[in-house]
Amino acid sequence: MNIKISFLSIISFSVFLGCSDNNGNANNLEDCEDSIAVDTTRGVCNVSLSYGNQVSFSESGDFINITSDNIPDHDVGLFGNISGALNPNAIAVQNSSYQIDLTPEKSSTPTPLQNNGPQYAFGILFNGIELDPVAAEPWPHQGEPGPPQGGNVNWDWNLEASMVLIGLDCNNAHVQPTGKYHYHGVPTLYLESLKHDSESMLHLGYAADGFPIYYKYGYSTPDDPQSELIELESSYRLKSGERGGDGDNSPCGKYSGIYTADYEFVDGLGHLDACNGRDGITPEFPKGTYYYVITETYPGIPRCFVGLPSADFKLGAP
């Protein structure tokens, strides 16, 4: 089943980015500042849903078959068209199904989650909730809810969901207009419910290409399960200096982390590759596998696939 999702941010950004003087003339770049502030505010999770969490994982032939109502098994923030809600979209029961490769293989080139807009959700956790890290918030931003309308947008400068105010709850999650609840970052309360310690690797689910997803811990020597378990670090870092945009066609100001393009991959900086994964042995895959890692620092949820993603995670137009 092809799950089509429309990406809309639901909190208005009172944002005005510009570099012009009162006469409409461009100022020097040093006078050009980005007025979008870093905002990692999260809504409290004090709502218990009346819906039941229904999810099933099964193997058949060369595939893993998954069905889910996409209802989380933990408390959530306040959502819906009511006072104080994080966004106006109420959580609703879905009827989602997915089929992913049981024996995935690496492709010759990675597939990005974003290509002139979000094109794939990354994967699904064992609680049946999708990992969907990319927002649909391209440059420019003019204080209106959701992405700019029309074709005059610059997807090279897309807001990073975890670093700006888009109505996420304490689980780094919010709700689509369809009622689908999904994670943009580390799923806090789901992890807490697993009562996991740092003494073993934690298998959380599967990416759309079939490779497994783990949470932050791995063996210090990837192919040696007797080696020390460590917190794996991504190989991304915040760029230094100024963006260099003119404030009209692209943003200006210092790299702050509010845009995905504010970060750069440095091979060997951390333990993981550009898709935030690596090859190695895990308890569930003692013969070895490629696996992805959800990290505490950017990118958190990986932003590309090393294998061929299932069409069931393909997103509709933002």
C-alpha positions in Angstrom: 0.0 0.0 0.0 1.4 3.4 -0.9 1.0 5.7 2.1 0.7 9.2 0.8 1.3 12.0 3.3 1.1 15.7 3.0 3.7 17.5 5.0 2.4 20.7 6.6 4.0 22.5 9.5 1.3 23.7 11.8 2.8 26.4 13.9 3.0 29.9 12.4 6.5 31.3 12.2 6.6 35.0 12.9 9.6 35.1 10.6 10.9 37.9 8.5 14.2 37.3 6.8 15.6 40.1 4.9 18.6 42.3 4.1 17.1 45.4 2.7 17.1 48.9 4.0 14.1 51.1 4.1 14.7 52.0 0.5 14.6 48.4 -0.6 18.4 48.3 -1.3 20.4 45.3 -0.3 22.7 45.8 2.7 26.1 44.3 3.3 26.1 40.6 4.3 27.4 41.5 7.7 24.2 43.4 8.3 22.1 40.5 7.1 20.8 38.4 10.0 18.5 35.4 10.2 15.7 36.2 12.6 14.6 32.6 13.0 15.8 31.6 16.4 16.8 28.1 17.5 13.8 26.8 19.4 13.8 23.2 20.8 10.7 23.8 22.9 8.6 20.6 23.2 5.0 20.3 24.4 4.3 18.3 27.5 3.0 14.8 27.0 0.0 14.5 29.4 -2.7 13.0 27.1 -3.5 9.3 27.3 -5.3 8.1 24.1 -8.4 6.1 24.3 -7.5 4.2 21.1 -5.6 1.0 21.3 -2.2 0.4 19.8 -2.6 -2.2 17.0 0.5 -3.3 15.2 1.8 -6.5 13.6 5.1 -7.6 12.2 5.3 -10.9 10.3 7.6 -12.6 7.8 6.5 -14.1 4.5 8.9 -15.3 1.8 11.4 -12.5 1.2 9.4 -9.8 3.0 8.5 -8.3 6.3 4.8 -7.4 6.4 3.6 -4.7 8.8 0.2 -3.5 9.6 -0.4 -0.6 12.0 -3.1 1.8 13.2 -0.3 4.3 13.8 -1.6 4.9 17.3 1.3 5.4 19.9 1.5 3.2 23.0 2.5 6.1 25.2 1.2 9.5 26.3 1.3 12.3 23.8 0.9 16.0 23.6 -2.3 17.9 23.2 -3.4 17.9 19.5 -6.6 18.8 17.7 -8.7 21.9 17.1 -8.9 22.9 20.8 -7.4 25.6 23.0 -3.7 25.1 23.8 -3.1 22.4 21.2 0.3 22.0 19.7 -1.3 21.7 16.3 -5.0 21.6 15.0 -4.8 18.0 13.7 -6.3 15.4 16.1 -4.7 12.0 16.3 -6.8 9.5 14.4 -6.7 5.7 13.8 -5.0 4.8 10.5 -5.1 1.6 8.4 -1.5 1.4 7.2 0.3 -1.5 5.7 3.9 -1.8 4.7 6.1 -4.5 3.0 9.8 -4.3 3.3 12.7 -6.4 2.1 13.7 -9.2 4.5 17.1 -9.6 2.8 18.1 -6.1 1.9 21.1 -5.2 -0.2 23.0 -2.0 -0.6 22.5 0.1 -3.7 25.3 1.7 -5.7 24.2 5.1 -4.5 22.2 6.3 -1.4 18.6 7.5 -1.8 17.9 10.7 0.2 14.8 11.3 2.1 14.5 14.8 0.7 14.6 15.7 -3.0 13.0 19.0 -3.7 10.8 18.2 -0.7 10.3 15.2 1.5 10.0 12.1 -0.6 10.2 9.2 2.0 9.5 8.5 5.6 12.5 6.8 7.0 11.1 3.7 8.6 8.8 2.3 11.3 9.4 1.3 14.9 8.0 -1.8 16.6 5.2 0.2 18.1 3.9 1.0 14.6 4.8 4.7 14.5 6.7 6.1 11.5 10.0 7.8 11.7 9.5 10.9 9.5 12.3 13.4 10.2 12.1 15.8 7.2 9.7 18.8 7.5 8.3 20.6 4.5 9.6 24.1 5.3 11.7 25.5 2.4 13.0 29.0 2.0 11.5 31.6 2.1 9.4 31.8 5.3 6.9 34.5 5.6 5.1 34.0 8.8 2.3 31.8 7.4 1.6 28.2 8.6 3.0 25.5 6.4 5.5 25.7 3.5 5.4 28.7 1.1 3.0 28.2 -1.8 3.9 28.2 -5.4 7.1 27.3 -7.2 9.4 30.1 -5.9 10.9 28.1 -3.1 14.5 27.0 -2.3 14.5 23.4 -1.0 18.3 23.6 -0.5 17.4 25.6 2.6 14.7 23.5 4.4 14.1 24.1 8.1 15.4 21.4 10.4 12.3 20.1 12.3 14.1 19.4 15.6 15.6 22.9 15.8 12.6 25.2 15.2 9.1 25.5 16.6 6.7 23.3 14.6 4.5 22.0 17.5 6.4 18.9 18.5 5.5 17.1 21.8 7.9 15.6 24.2 8.3 12.6 21.9 9.6 14.9 19.1 6.3 14.1 17.3 3.3 15.7 15.9 0.3 15.0 13.7 -0.4 15.3 10.0 -3.7 16.6 8.6 -4.6 12.9 8.0 -4.4 12.3 11.8 -1.2 10.3 11.5 1.1 10.7 14.5 4.8 10.4 13.6 8.3 11.0 15.0 10.6 13.8 13.8 13.3 12.9 16.3 14.2 10.6 19.3 11.0 8.9 20.5 11.4 9.8 24.2 8.6 8.0 25.9 8.7 4.9 23.7 12.4 4.5 24.7 11.5 4.9 28.3 8.8 2.3 28.0 11.4 -0.2 26.9 13.3 0.1 30.2 16.6 -0.2 28.4 20.0 0.3 29.8 23.3 0.8 28.1 24.4 -2.8 28.5 23.1 -4.0 25.2 22.1 -2.8 21.8 18.5 -1.8 21.3 16.7 -2.9 18.1 13.9 -0.4 17.5 12.5 -1.3 14.1 13.2 -1.2 10.4 14.1 1.3 7.8 12.1 1.5 4.5 14.9 -0.4 2.7 14.7 -3.3 5.2 17.9 -2.7 7.2 17.4 -2.6 11.0 17.4 0.5 13.2 19.1 0.7 16.5 19.3 3.3 19.2 22.6 5.0 19.8 24.6 2.2 21.3 26.9 -0.2 19.5 30.1 -2.3 19.9 33.3 -0.3 20.0 34.7 -2.8 17.5 31.8 -3.3 15.0 32.4 -7.0 14.3 33.3 -8.0 17.9 30.3 -8.5 20.2 32.7 -8.9 23.1 34.0 -5.4 22.8 32.8 -2.5 24.9 29.4 -1.1 24.2 29.7 2.6 23.5 27.5 5.5 22.4 27.9 5.8 18.7 28.5 9.3 17.3 27.4 10.7 14.0 29.9 12.2 11.6 28.0 15.4 11.1 28.8 18.8 12.6 27.5 22.3 12.4 29.2 24.4 9.8 31.2 27.4 10.9 30.9 30.9 9.6 28.2 32.6 7.6 25.7 31.1 5.2 26.4 33.8 2.6 22.9 34.1 1.2 21.4 37.5 0.3 18.3 37.1 2.4 16.1 37.1 -0.7 17.0 33.9 -2.6 18.6 32.1 0.3 19.1 32.8 4.0 21.9 34.7 5.5 23.3 34.8 9.0 25.5 32.4 11.0 25.0 28.7 10.7 22.9 27.9 13.7 21.3 24.5 13.0 17.9 25.7 12.0 18.4 24.5 8.4 19.4 21.0 7.4 22.0 22.6 5.1 23.6 24.1 8.2 25.3 20.7 8.9 28.1 19.0 7.0 29.2 15.4 6.9 32.9 14.8 7.7 34.0 11.2 6.9 35.6 9.6 10.0 34.5 12.4 12.4 32.3 9.9 14.3 31.5 6.2 14.1 28.8 6.4 11.4 28.6 7.0 7.7 26.6 9.7 5.8 23.3 7.7 6.3 24.0 7.4 10.0 24.8 3.7 9.9 27.5 1.2 9.7 28.3 -2.5 9.1 28.6 -4.8 12.1 27.4 -7.5 14.3 24.3 -7.1 16.5 22.5 -9.5 18.9 19.7 -9.9 16.3 22.1 -10.3 13.4 25.1 -12.3 14.7 26.4 -12.9 11.2 26.5 -9.1 10.6 24.4 -6.6 8.8 24.3 -3.0 7.9 22.3 -1.1 10.5 21.1 2.5 11.1 21.5 4.4 14.3 19.3 7.0 15.9 21.7 9.4 17.6 21.1 12.2 20.1 22.8 14.7 17.8 22.2 15.6 14.2 20.8 13.9 12.2 19.1 12.0 14.9 17.0 10.0 12.5 19.0 9.1 9.4 18.4 11.1 6.2 19.2 8.6 3.5 19.0 4.9 2.6 21.8 2.7 1.6 19.3 0.2 0.1 16.2 0.5 -2.0 13.3 1.9 0.0 9.9 0.4 -0.1 7.3 2.4 -2.1 5.0 2.0 1.0 7.1 4.8 2.6 6.9 7.1 -0.3 5.3 10.5 0.6 2.9 12.5 -1.4 3.5 16.1 -2.5 4.3 18.4 0.4 
